[in-house]
Amino acid sequence: MPKKKNRQGDVPLGLGMALAQNTTALERFASLSPSQKEAVLRKAGQVNSKQEMQFLVQELAEGQLPGIGGAASSTECTGLKPTPAKDSYEEDSYRDLYSTELPK
């Protein structure tokens, strides 16, 4: 029987069953951003066996985004500047882009 095309955001049955058996992976999946969830769903759509699905879910449980690598940036969402400002103009530019001031 051919696979039915899922609507965007629908969790395939096999992935749903595997997540139900691994609560750590389920919690991690639930905490992902919408774009990260879509990446996992795309990867799940390429799985051809129960073992491959279990491996994908285990990767997720271990904190990895299956098949799509780790963090996009080591400074993303950390408040760290990619490089220190060279002068006050650059410091002001960083301040415009990032909230980097210390709380008072």
N, C-alpha and C positions, 0 to 999 in steps of 0.2 A: 504494500500500500504506500503511495507517495506521501511524503511529509507535507502537512498543511502549513501554509505560511502564517506565522504568528503576527499579530498586530504588534506595533512597537511597544515595548515594555512588558509584554506577556512573558511569563517564565515557562519555558518548555517543561513538560511533565517529568522527563528524566532528571532535569536539574532540580525541580521542585522536590522530587522524591529523595534525591541525594542530599539536598540541603536539610530536609526534614530529619535525616539520620545523623546529621553533624551540626549540632547547635552552635558551635563556635563559628563554623562557616556561614551558617544562617545569619547570625548576629553581625558578622563582618559584611555580608552581602547587604543586609538592611542598612548598614551605616555608610555604604558607598554613595558617591554623588551620582546623579542620573546618568552622566556620560560614562562613568566607570561601570555602572550597572549594564549599560548598553554594550560596552566592550565585553563584559563577561557573558552576556546573552548571545552576542555574536560568536564568541568562542564556543559556547555550549551548542550552538547550532551546527558547528563543524565536527562535533563528537560523533564517533561511529560505534561506540561500544559502552557497556556499563562500566568497564574498567577505566576507560578514558574519562568518563564523567566523574567517577570516584577520584581519579587523580586530579582533575580540575578542581573539584570541591576541596580536596586535601590541600592543594596549593592556596586556595582562598582561606582555609582555616589557619594556615601558617602565615597569613598576612601578605601573601603575594597576590598580585592581580594576574590570574592565569593567562599565560601566553602574551602578555602585553608589557612585561618588564616592571621595573620598580618605579620610583618617584620620577616625575618629569624634571624636577629641579631640587637640588639639596637645600635651597633657600626658600622654596615655595611655602608660603603660609607660616614662616617661622619668625618673621619680623627682622631677619638678618638682611643686610644689604649685600648685593652680589659683589661689589667692590667698594672700598671706602671712598668717601667723597674727597676730591682733591682740593676743593675750595668751598667758600660759603655759597656760591652760585649752585654748585652741584648738590650741596647739602639741602638747599631750598628745593631743588628739583626732586630729590629723593623724598623730601617731606610732602611734596605735592602728590607723588605717586604712592607712597607707602606711609602707613601710620607707624612711625618709628620712634616717636617721642616716649620718654619714660613717664609712667604715671606719677602724678603728684600726690 
